[in-house]
C-alpha cells in the first residue's frame, strides 16, 4: 500500500470564505486529537479499520510499514493542511516536535471499546 501525503484542494470558494472536502468516503467516526510537543502516539496497527489523519496545526512525523515487514519503516513529515490515509494492517507510529492538532476520520466507529478490539499494539522503533 502506497502512502501519499495529500493537501486537500478547495471545493468551493466565494466572498464568505471557502470549503475544503477532507474526506470523500464513508466515515465511521471523527476525532479531534491534541498532541503535546515531544509526545508519541499510535505504535499499533488496525485489523479492519483505517483512518485519515489531517494536520490542523503543527506538524507530525508519521512512520509506517506493512504488518509483518522486516523492512525499516518509511518516515513522512506532514505539515499543517496535509493529510494521509492509513489502511488496515499497516503498522504506524506518530511523533510530534511541536504542539499539534489533528483530525482523525476513521472508516469504523471509534468508541474506546470498538477501537481497542481492532487495534494490535507494536513496539516503537525508528
N, C-alpha and C positions, 0 to 999 in steps of 0.2 A: 504494500500500500504506500503510495507516494503522499508525503505530507507537504502541502503547499501553503505558504503564508498568503493570505488574501487581504486586500484592502477594499472593503465594500464601496461600491460606487453609489453616487446619489441616485435615488429612484425618482425623486420629484423635487422641484425647487420653484419657489415663487417669492413674492415680496414678503410673505410671512415667515419664510425660513425654508427648511428642506427636510426630506425624509430619506433615510438610508435603510434598505432592507438588509438586515443582518442574517436572516435565516429564511430560506425558501424551501422548506421541507417539513414533514410532520415533526411535532415537538411534544415531548412528554413533560418537560419542566424547564423553568428558567430560574437561575440562581444568581445573586449578586455576591461576589467574593472580594473581601478586602484582605490583602496580604502585606504584612509589615516588612520593611527593608531587612534583608538578611534571612528571611524565612524561606522554607522549602515546603512544597506541598506535593500531593499525588503519590508517587512511588507505588504505583499499582497498575493493574490492567482490568478491563471490564470483560466479563464473559459474553454479554449480549448488547450492552449499552454503548453508545457513542456520544460525543458532545463537541460542540463548537465553543472555543474559548475566545472571547473578544476583549481586547485590552481597551478599557475606557480611559484610564490614566496610568502613567508609569510605564514599566516595561517588564517583560517576562522572558527568562531563559526557559526553553522548552526542549527536553531531551526525549527521544523515543526510539523504539525498535520493536520488531515483531516478537511476540511471546516465544520463548524457547531459543531465540537467536543468541549466538555467542559472539556476534559482531559487536564492535563498540556502538553505543547509541549515537544517533545523529543529534547535534545541537543546533537549535534555531533560536534566533533572538527576535521577539515580537515587540513592536513599539506601539504607542498609542494609535488607535484606529485600525489595527490589524487583527486578524483572527486566523484560527487554524482548527481543522476538524481532526478529531481522534476517533477512529472506529474501534469496534470490538477487537480484542486480542492484540492490542498494541500497548506494550509497557510504556509508561510515560512518567516523567518527573518534571517539576517546575521549581524554579528558584527566582527570587526577587531581590534585586540590588537596591531598589528604592520602593517606598510605599506604592502599592499598585492596586487598582480597582479593576475587576474583571466581571464580565457577564458570561455565565456558562449556560448553554442551551442544549439540553440533553434529549436524546431520542426517546428515552423511557422516563417514567415518573421518578422523582428523586426524593421520596420520603427517606428518612435515615435508614429505616429497615430495608426498603427496596434497594437502596444504594449499596448497603453493606452486603446484601445477599448476592449482588452481582460483581462485587469487587474482589480481586485477589491481590494482596499486598506483596511487594517485592522490595528488596534492599536497594537503597540509593547507591549509585556509584557514577563516576564520570569516566 
